C-alpha cells in the first residue's frame, strides 16, 4: 500500500515510519487517521518485522490534529440531538483506533521525537513502547488550550508513565514540557543532541531488540500490556500460561547455547 502522510520501509527486520508532511508541520489530517491503522495492520502481518521506529521530518515531530479537517469532519448537524451525539461518539472512537493499533502492535515501537510533539502527538507517543527525544523536543497536552478534553489516549495511557500530580499539571495547564524534564521523569528514555542522533539511537535500540528471539519479544509485550488491567496474581497466572504454551520451540535452546559459547544466537522469523 502507498501512504501519503508518512514513508514506510522495512530493512533488517526493522520497520521505519517517517512522517513526511513537514510543510504542514506533520499535522494529522484525514489520511493520517486512516493510514496509521493500515500500516500497523501491515506490520502485524509481516513476520519479518521485529521492531518499529517512528520518526518525523521538518521543524516539528507533529503539531497534532489538523484543525481545518477537524472542523469540517463532522459534516452537517442531525436534527435529533441524541443521534448527533451518537455520531460524535463514533467519530471519537474512529480517532482512537490509530493509537490503539500502535499500542497493540505485536512488536516494540520506538519513537524518535524532535521539535514539537503537540496534542495528538502526545496521544501517539504514549501508545509507543519507548520514546527517545532530541534536545529541542517538547511535549504539550494541547487539548485544554482549545477547550476540549484529550480523548484519543493520552489521559488513559499517561498514568502508567508519569506521576499523577505532574499529569494533572500538564493536562490542566497545557504548558510546554521540555525534553530534559521529560527525561527526568522517565517519559523519554534518553535525550540526544540532534534529530539525526535521536533517530540513530532509535535504530541502534531497534537492532538490539531485533537480534532477540521474536517469540520472546512478542510475549514480553503481550504480558506487559495485559498486565495493565490485571492484579499481580492474575498477571502471574497469565504469564505462566503464556510460557507453558510458547516455550516449546528452539529459541530458548539457541539462546542458551549461544550464551554458553559466547556467540550471537540467530532466530527464525515468526510464522506468516
Helices and strands as residue ranges (DSSP letters): E 6-11, E 14-19, G 22-24, H 30-44, E 51-55, H 67-73, H 81-104, E 108-113, E 116-118, H 120-126, E 130-134, E 138-140, G 142-146, H 154-157, G 158-160, H 164-173, E 177-178, H 179-184, E 190-192, H 195-210, H 214-227, H 232-246, H 251-261
